[in-house]
């Protein structure tokens, strides 16, 4: 399957490879998890959706949750 790349607008002070590396989905193949945190309104949800979309296109399952649902999920486990 051909690899896909994303066009990401440059962010001041942010290393572009931090965004390009997860877009390859290699972190999933390596059985790692990805947690994205940051202040409200900085594009966290957009980034999660973009990475999740890429993962789904590569036939991986995706789970996305905000902190309150994650706490409830862990409490019931």
MMTF fields as JSON, N, C-alpha, C and O atoms, coordinates in Angstrom:
{
  "mmtfVersion": "1.0.0",
  "mmtfProducer": "UNKNOWN",
  "numBonds": 307,
  "numAtoms": 308,
  "numGroups": 77,
  "numChains": 1,
  "numModels": 1,
  "chainsPerModel": [1],
  "groupsPerChain": [77],
  "chainIdList": ["A"],
  "bondAtomList": [4, 2, 8, 6, 12, 10, 16, 14, 20, 18, 24, 22, 28, 26, 32, 30, 36, 34, 40, 38, 44, 42, 48, 46, 52, 50, 56, 54, 60, 58, 64, 62, 68, 66, 72, 70, 76, 74, 80, 78, 84, 82, 88, 86, 92, 90, 96, 94, 100, 98, 104, 102, 108, 106, 112, 110, 116, 114, 120, 118, 124, 122, 128, 126, 132, 130, 136, 134, 140, 138, 144, 142, 148, 146, 152, 150, 156, 154, 160, 158, 164, 162, 168, 166, 172, 170, 176, 174, 180, 178, 184, 182, 188, 186, 192, 190, 196, 194, 200, 198, 204, 202, 208, 206, 212, 210, 216, 214, 220, 218, 224, 222, 228, 226, 232, 230, 236, 234, 240, 238, 244, 242, 248, 246, 252, 250, 256, 254, 260, 258, 264, 262, 268, 266, 272, 270, 276, 274, 280, 278, 284, 282, 288, 286, 292, 290, 296, 294, 300, 298, 304, 302],
  "bondOrderList": [1, 1, 1, 1, 1, 1, 1, 1, 1, 1, 1, 1, 1, 1, 1, 1, 1, 1, 1, 1, 1, 1, 1, 1, 1, 1, 1, 1, 1, 1, 1, 1, 1, 1, 1, 1, 1, 1, 1, 1, 1, 1, 1, 1, 1, 1, 1, 1, 1, 1, 1, 1, 1, 1, 1, 1, 1, 1, 1, 1, 1, 1, 1, 1, 1, 1, 1, 1, 1, 1, 1, 1, 1, 1, 1, 1],
  "groupList": [{"groupName": "UNK", "atomNameList": ["N", "CA", "C", "O"], "elementList": ["N", "C", "C", "O"], "formalChargeList": [0, 0, 0, 0], "bondAtomList": [1, 0, 2, 1, 3, 2], "bondOrderList": [1, 1, 2], "singleLetterCode": "X", "chemCompType": "L-PEPTIDE LINKING"}],
  "groupTypeList": [0, 0, 0, 0, 0, 0, 0, 0, 0, 0, 0, 0, 0, 0, 0, 0, 0, 0, 0, 0, 0, 0, 0, 0, 0, 0, 0, 0, 0, 0, 0, 0, 0, 0, 0, 0, 0, 0, 0, 0, 0, 0, 0, 0, 0, 0, 0, 0, 0, 0, 0, 0, 0, 0, 0, 0, 0, 0, 0, 0, 0, 0, 0, 0, 0, 0, 0, 0, 0, 0, 0, 0, 0, 0, 0, 0, 0],
  "groupIdList": [1, 2, 3, 4, 5, 6, 7, 8, 9, 10, 11, 12, 13, 14, 15, 16, 17, 18, 19, 20, 21, 22, 23, 24, 25, 26, 27, 28, 29, 30, 31, 32, 33, 34, 35, 36, 37, 38, 39, 40, 41, 42, 43, 44, 45, 46, 47, 48, 49, 50, 51, 52, 53, 54, 55, 56, 57, 58, 59, 60, 61, 62, 63, 64, 65, 66, 67, 68, 69, 70, 71, 72, 73, 74, 75, 76, 77],
  "secStructList": [7, 7, 7, 7, 7, 7, 7, 7, 7, 7, 7, 6, 6, 7, 7, 6, 2, 2, 2, 2, 2, 2, 6, 6, 6, 2, 2, 2, 2, 6, 6, 7, 7, 7, 7, 7, 7, 7, 7, 6, 6, 1, 1, 2, 2, 2, 2, 2, 2, 2, 2, 2, 2, 2, 2, 2, 2, 6, 6, 7, 7, 7, 7, 7, 7, 7, 2, 2, 2, 2, 2, 2, 2, 2, 2, 2, 7],
  "xCoordList": [0.852, 0.0, 0.901, 1.843, 0.64, 1.507, 1.379, 0.308, 2.477, 2.436, 1.792, 1.872, 1.156, 0.513, 1.251, 1.788, 1.274, 1.862, 0.818, -0.08, 0.941, 0.012, 0.714, 1.92, -0.036, 0.493, 0.126, -1.052, 1.13, 0.912, 1.457, 2.611, 0.614, 1.053, 2.139, 2.035, 3.164, 4.242, 3.748, 3.034, 4.133, 3.798, 5.069, 6.117, 4.967, 6.136, 6.69, 5.973, 7.961, 8.642, 8.37, 8.77, 7.702, 7.393, 8.173, 8.164, 8.836, 9.598, 8.624, 7.828, 8.69, 7.762, 7.777, 6.744, 8.923, 9.012, 8.156, 7.796, 7.829, 6.947, 5.58, 4.906, 5.161, 3.873, 4.0, 3.091, 5.094, 5.245, 5.499, 5.033, 6.223, 6.529, 5.266, 5.104, 4.352, 3.131, 2.256, 1.519, 2.314, 1.491, 1.865, 1.1, 3.021, 3.415, 2.769, 2.804, 2.18, 1.56, 2.567, 2.168, 3.849, 4.848, 4.705, 4.986, 4.275, 4.083, 3.029, 3.1, 2.053, 1.04, 1.664, 1.463, 2.413, 3.08, 4.043, 4.262, 4.611, 5.537, 4.799, 5.436, 3.467, 2.617, 2.767, 2.773, 2.888, 2.939, 1.588, 0.758, 1.374, 0.176, 0.559, 1.731, -0.43, -0.181, -1.162, -2.375, -0.637, -1.459, -1.118, 0.05, -2.128, -1.921, -2.573, -3.765, -1.799, -2.309, -1.922, -0.928, -2.703, -2.401, -3.58, -4.669, -3.377, -4.454, -5.613, -5.428, -6.787, -7.972, -7.759, -7.217, -8.196, -8.139, -6.826, -6.608, -5.94, -4.641, -4.55, -3.473, -5.655, -5.653, -5.473, -5.182, -5.637, -5.474, -6.463, -6.076, -7.736, -8.762, -8.524, -8.703, -8.125, -7.846, -6.72, -6.815, -5.666, -4.53, -4.93, -4.548, -5.696, -6.154, -7.005, -6.831, -7.917, -8.763, -7.943, -8.198, -6.97, -6.126, -5.322, -5.236, -4.739, -3.962, -4.868, -4.505, -6.042, -6.994, -7.473, -7.616, -7.721, -8.13, -7.04, -7.323, -5.81, -4.688, -4.576, -4.35, -4.734, -4.652, -5.775, -5.537, -6.99, -8.109, -7.87, -8.203, -7.299, -6.996, -5.926, -5.855, -5.101, -4.097, -4.636, -3.874, -5.953, -6.683, -6.385, -6.406, -6.109, -5.969, -7.269, -8.006, -7.545, -8.668, -8.235, -7.058, -9.181, -8.867, -9.81, -11.005, -9.267, -10.062, -9.646, -8.466, -10.608, -10.337, -11.239, -12.435, -10.677, -11.469, -10.824, -9.611, -11.655, -11.12, -10.835, -11.191, -10.215, -9.787, -10.936, -10.77, -12.086, -13.134, -13.56, -13.654, -13.826, -14.165, -13.024, -13.278, -11.792, -10.665, -10.645, -10.408, -10.889, -10.916, -12.028, -11.816, -13.21, -14.308, -13.96, -14.266, -13.319, -12.925, -11.939, -12.077, -10.946, -9.944, -10.554, -10.146, -11.523, -12.142, -12.963, -13.083, -13.526, -14.336, -13.499, -14.011, -12.228, -11.374, -10.879, -10.154],
  "yCoordList": [-1.169, 0.0, 1.237, 1.303, 2.195, 3.382, 4.196, 4.273, 4.793, 5.626, 6.967, 7.467, 7.529, 8.821, 9.839, 9.514, 11.046, 12.126, 13.209, 13.362, 13.941, 15.03, 16.352, 16.475, 17.323, 18.669, 19.38, 19.551, 19.789, 20.428, 21.84, 22.063, 22.787, 24.18, 24.343, 23.762, 25.109, 25.284, 25.968, 26.969, 25.421, 26.008, 26.586, 25.94, 27.781, 28.457, 27.686, 27.417, 27.338, 26.676, 25.193, 24.592, 24.57, 23.149, 22.407, 22.804, 21.343, 20.516, 19.747, 18.944, 19.99, 19.382, 17.856, 17.228, 17.248, 15.787, 15.194, 14.018, 15.997, 15.512, 15.139, 14.27, 15.785, 15.486, 14.479, 13.679, 14.508, 13.622, 12.182, 11.257, 11.975, 10.62, 9.844, 8.719, 10.384, 9.626, 9.361, 8.375, 10.203, 10.031, 8.787, 8.367, 8.184, 6.95, 5.714, 4.637, 5.863, 4.765, 3.728, 2.654, 4.023, 3.072, 2.855, 1.762, 3.874, 3.733, 2.676, 2.026, 2.5, 1.453, 0.09, -0.849, -0.021, -1.287, -1.713, -2.904, -0.733, -1.011, -1.238, -1.366, -1.29, -1.533, -0.459, -0.765, 0.791, 1.915, 2.613, 2.411, 3.425, 4.246, 5.685, 6.055, 6.487, 7.902, 8.72, 8.534, 9.616, 10.517, 11.932, 12.322, 12.696, 14.075, 14.977, 14.854, 15.869, 16.797, 18.216, 18.434, 19.162, 20.557, 21.416, 20.904, 22.711, 23.633, 23.562, 23.224, 23.882, 23.931, 24.918, 26.007, 24.512, 25.413, 25.406, 26.263, 24.456, 24.433, 23.367, 23.151, 22.695, 21.724, 20.288, 19.432, 19.996, 18.613, 17.677, 16.63, 18.057, 17.201, 17.05, 15.964, 18.124, 18.054, 17.054, 16.231, 17.134, 16.231, 14.789, 13.893, 14.552, 13.2, 12.646, 11.497, 13.455, 13.001, 12.696, 11.702, 13.531, 13.306, 12.012, 11.222, 11.801, 10.575, 9.351, 8.293, 9.491, 8.378, 8.021, 6.842, 9.025, 8.786, 8.039, 7.09, 8.464, 7.791, 6.343, 5.442, 6.121, 4.761, 3.89, 2.736, 4.422, 3.656, 3.294, 2.191, 4.211, 3.932, 2.85, 2.152, 2.723, 1.656, 0.399, -0.514, 0.357, -0.783, -1.089, -2.25, -0.058, -0.2, 0.244, 1.064, -0.307, 0.157, 1.403, 1.56, 2.284, 3.55, 3.75, 3.474, 4.229, 4.619, 6.021, 6.287, 6.913, 8.305, 8.67, 8.377, 9.306, 9.742, 10.96, 11.155, 11.773, 12.88, 12.348, 11.212, 13.134, 12.673, 12.131, 11.046, 12.799, 12.231, 10.812, 9.954, 10.517, 9.139, 8.148, 6.998, 8.579, 7.677, 7.32, 6.164, 8.286, 8.014, 7.027, 6.127, 7.175, 6.241, 4.85, 3.849, 4.784, 3.51, 2.788, 1.587, 3.504, 2.887, 2.47, 1.459, 3.228, 2.895, 1.607, 0.878, 1.326, 0.128, -1.091, -2.21, -0.9, -2.036, -2.821, -3.803],
  "zCoordList": [0.0, 0.0, 0.0, 0.79, -0.848, -0.89, 0.39, 0.993, 0.787, 1.99, 1.671, 0.549, 2.68, 2.53, 3.373, 4.432, 2.909, 3.695, 3.869, 3.041, 4.928, 5.21, 4.986, 5.203, 4.556, 4.462, 5.751, 6.064, 6.488, 7.773, 7.711, 7.344, 8.073, 8.102, 9.157, 10.237, 8.873, 9.853, 11.113, 11.054, 12.243, 13.531, 14.129, 14.136, 14.619, 15.171, 16.365, 17.328, 16.294, 17.403, 17.531, 18.528, 16.556, 16.636, 15.553, 14.388, 15.942, 15.012, 14.113, 14.6, 12.827, 11.864, 11.918, 11.684, 12.22, 12.26, 13.379, 13.325, 14.391, 15.457, 14.905, 15.459, 13.82, 13.213, 12.075, 11.857, 11.36, 10.21, 10.634, 9.969, 11.718, 12.156, 12.534, 12.061, 13.367, 13.675, 12.454, 12.44, 11.442, 10.246, 9.457, 8.589, 9.731, 9.05, 9.66, 9.065, 10.844, 11.606, 12.092, 12.543, 12.011, 12.503, 14.002, 14.494, 14.733, 16.176, 16.496, 17.539, 15.605, 15.803, 15.534, 16.303, 14.458, 14.134, 15.243, 15.463, 15.933, 17.038, 18.358, 19.405, 18.322, 19.494, 20.565, 21.757, 20.146, 21.073, 21.103, 20.217, 22.113, 22.23, 21.943, 22.021, 21.613, 21.346, 22.17, 22.072, 22.973, 23.774, 23.342, 23.341, 22.977, 22.548, 23.587, 23.867, 24.147, 25.158, 24.774, 24.083, 25.22, 24.964, 25.341, 25.604, 25.37, 25.73, 24.737, 23.568, 25.215, 24.368, 23.219, 23.408, 22.026, 20.882, 20.128, 19.272, 20.424, 19.746, 18.664, 18.109, 18.35, 17.261, 17.689, 16.853, 18.97, 19.436, 18.745, 18.226, 18.74, 18.13, 16.631, 16.08, 15.978, 14.54, 14.271, 13.362, 15.061, 14.877, 15.144, 14.391, 16.21, 16.526, 15.39, 14.984, 14.88, 13.77, 12.522, 11.842, 12.217, 11.042, 11.187, 10.247, 12.361, 12.585, 12.618, 12.102, 13.221, 13.244, 11.853, 11.529, 11.025, 9.646, 8.889, 8.159, 9.063, 8.403, 8.875, 8.068, 10.18, 10.728, 10.173, 9.817, 10.094, 9.54, 8.082, 7.648, 7.335, 5.924, 5.787, 4.775, 6.818, 6.837, 7.52, 7.84, 7.742, 8.282, 9.752, 10.16, 10.543, 11.983, 12.645, 12.097, 13.835, 14.644, 15.4, 15.724, 15.679, 16.338, 17.516, 17.418, 18.63, 19.793, 20.172, 20.399, 20.241, 20.604, 21.771, 21.75, 22.781, 23.928, 24.556, 24.478, 25.176, 25.965, 27.369, 27.681, 28.194, 29.518, 30.377, 30.935, 30.528, 31.389, 30.981, 31.859, 29.691, 29.336, 29.609, 29.967, 29.444, 29.714, 31.199, 31.549, 32.069, 33.502, 33.842, 34.654, 33.239, 33.486, 32.966, 33.614, 31.791, 31.206, 32.107, 32.34, 32.615, 33.491, 34.822, 35.392, 35.329, 36.6, 36.511, 37.496, 35.338, 35.175, 34.819, 34.836, 34.497, 34.092, 35.292, 35.131]
}
